[in-house]
Structure formats: C-alpha cells, structure tokens
Amino acid sequence: MDSIAITGGTRLNGEIPISGAKNSAIKLMVASLLTEEPLRLTNMPRLRDTRFLGQLLQHLGTNITESDGPDGPESVLHTRTIRSHFATYDLVRQMRASFNVLGPLVARNGQAKVSLPGGCAIGGRPVDLHLKAIEALGVTIDLHEGYVYAQAPRGLKGADIEFPIVSVGATEHAMLAAVLAKGVTRLGNAACEPEIEDLADCLNAMGAQVEGAGTPVITITGVKKLHGASHAVITDRIEAGTYAVAAAMAGGEVRLTNTRADLMEALLVKLEEAGVGVTRLNDGVVIKRNGARLKAVNIDTAPYPGFATDLQAQFMTLMTLAEGESVIRETIFENRFMHAAELARLGADITVSGSEARVRGVDHLEGAPVMATDLRASVGLVIAGLVATGETTVSRVYHLDRGFERLEDKLNACGAEVRRIHGDGIDE
Ligand code: EPZ
C-alpha cells in the first residue's frame, strides 16, 4: 500500500489548476445509462473513484473511451443496451455512489438488482431515502440477502416526493430515475449543492426537463427517451477549498484557477475571519497569508450553501495552529472526526464530544507517522504535514487517490515537498 511523505516547513507559492468535481463526475457517468446514444463528458477528473465506477458501468454494458481533447480530459460513455442489471456487493461496497445505478437501470430497463452499500468510515449512511423516492416513482422494491430487487415492468410514474432531511445522493438518485417517468415529479426539500445543478444541466442537455435544480424544489417532467449530449463537469469546489486551506496553513500566495469562488463562499468567509487574505477572481481565487498567526473561528457543517462537511477535516487541521479555541460542529455525518486522533499524534490539542470538537491552537505540530481513515481526513493530514516539523508519513493513501488528482504534483509545483512511497518502499 502506498504512503505519502511530507517534509514540512515550506511556504506555498504559485498556481494550482482545479479539476472537475469527483462528486459530480460520478453521477454524470451514471446518467449515461439513461440513453442508447453517447454522452461526452469534458473536464473529467481522472481518479480512483471515476475509474472504479467506469468498471461497474462497463459491466452493465457501457463502452467508455477516454482521451485528452481540446477541452482537457474527456470521457465518452456509450450504453447501446443494458447488458446486465446486476451490481454486486463487491462493486457497490467499494464505492457507495455506485448504488445510484439502481434508478437509471430500472427506469430504462424495468428491473435492477443492486447490493445495499452498508456503512462506512464516516457514519452509518443508510439509503432509506433513496429507496422511498424510487418506490414513490412506482417501482416495486424488495430486499433479500443484502440486495435490492427493483421492478417496474410498465415504467415509472411521476410523484410528489418530500424529503424529510436534505440528502445529496437521494435527490440525485430521484432525478436520475424521474427523468424517464411518465408525468411530473416534484422533489421537495431537495439538496441545493452545485453538483445537483450540474446533473440537471447535463440531463437537460440530454433532452430531459428538469427545473429548479439548485433550489429546494425541483420539478421534473418525464420524457420517453433521452439522447446523447456533451457536457463539461463542474469545477471541484472541495478540491479548490482544500488547496485554499493548504495555502492558508503553509503561508505564501496561491492562485487557484479553473474554479469558482462563489461555490466556496462559506469557506472563504471563515478563512477571512481567521485572518487569511482572499481575493475573488472571475476564474478562481487567490489565497494569501503572511507570517501572522491565525485566529480561531468556529464552524458548523451544513448542507450547501453552508460550510461543507467535506472541508471539515481540512479546516480542523488549520485550526490546530490558530490562536485560541475553535468549536467545530459536524451536523451531517455522525462519525466524521476520525482525523482528530491522528492530528493529536502530530501534537494537536483536540477534544471530541459527540458531534462537537474543540480545537485549542498549539504553537507547532511535529511530524509523525499517521493513518488516513477517509478521503477528506487523509488530505487534512497532508495539510498538517506541510507545516509540521520534520517528516509526516500518511499511510493508506488509497483514500486520497479516490478524490484528489495528482495531489503531489499540484502541491510540489507550489514549492511543497511531498513524495509518494510505493508499497514496495520505492520513493517517487
Ligand atoms: C454526498 O454524499 C457526497 N458524496 C459526500 O462526499 C458529502 O459529504 C455528502 O454528499 C454531503 O455533502 C458523493 O457525492 C459521492 P447525503 P451522500 O445523502 O449523498 C443521511 C466525499 O468525501 N441519509 O447528503 O451520501 C446520511 O446518513 C463524500 O467526497 C439518510 O439518512 O450524502 C447523512 O447523515 C463523503 N438516508 C445525511 O443524510 C439516506 O437515504 C446527508 O447525506 C441518505 C442519506
């Protein structure tokens, strides 16, 4: 298993181009199941998760061609026919978003058999809201031996669905099925994340009729068939936010390009409160910090446009060196503080109690071996390594590879000293 070694103490100066959003790309790839024509996705991130989903889609009947086109990395996904309607436990367990193939499979083919994903490192993460939404669309759902059997031989029908809590995945899943349902579907208390709007834009380019994405009420008028389209994946606001925090932590001046400041406003405001310089540009943002110590600020994670849970670990890392005490409340997932114990190994002073973490700033961190527990936690540890004295080694970096494209290259281009150590012990 690979690990990453970071030699701390260098400031970051330079430019970091932001990739297409992982959490959008994987849902857009799933949308290709809805049409027999090719779907071309540009600004595609090349990640472990997109590769992995590609394997599942190929198993279901999708032909995938990857290339570097004039608009950057692109993938063309073409599902002439659904070859299999079966997603095994092994396929779904490794990446939860694979579960979202259920809706499109049953919408296009009348049936699907998809494994329940099970829990994961950040919480129980049930899929009850997904199943209720798909059922409301007229699909018969049976659960046996860890599998969901979905049937709708006469097709799906539009419904009024009010979500009891905001769920990104359930909103997207309902959209991915309702586009081919007969009649109108109304999704209430829908998630407003930018990735939802991106999915709606792509589906509309494929001939769907989705209105209101990005607001809490989405209306979908079902159509009989979707066609091929070309769509550019939205910028990865979490990747951009992560590098913004890295620059704030290490000091220096970093320009993040190919991204949008408006998509990470909740983070930028908190960075400014902490004493970080933020300049919003048309195509990105500049993050600047001189040597002055940061101030502790509090955050509560919340659905968009609130502070993203996917940036919580990174922000907690930043607060380990701030002056004073920062209170961090995680309101989305019940177990998303695993990084606190690893940060403590580097000298951080953090007390976790239920969904609240209190971070008392220390004057320095010391390099040590630490272990990644999930994608965002692991990048938080890399950020800590950028300022820790000596060397920090983060093991189990396969988590990192799920969602950060060329992380070492991007940081090293700005002066960081990050290197990958392959499982065979060879440095790169
Ligand atoms: C998406 O997960 C993202 N994943 C997550 O990013 C992100 O943290 C999360 O949204 C919140 O922004 C992808 O897009 C692939 P939810 P998702 O459904 O859709 C509960 C990363 O690091 N819930 O909005 O699974 C759930 O347990 C990942 O890139 C139910 O109770 O999140 C959670 O407490 C991690 N029943 C809350 O809702 C359900 O059926 C919000 O989860 C579904 C969700």
Boltz pocket constraint, residues with backbone or C-beta under 6 A from the ligand:
constraints:
  - pocket:
      binder: B
      contacts: [[A, 23], [A, 24], [A, 26], [A, 97], [A, 123], [A, 124], [A, 125], [A, 126], [A, 127], [A, 128], [A, 129], [A, 130], [A, 131], [A, 165], [A, 166], [A, 167], [A, 168], [A, 169], [A, 170], [A, 309], [A, 310], [A, 331], [A, 332], [A, 333], [A, 334], [A, 375], [A, 376], [A, 403]]
      max_distance: 6.0
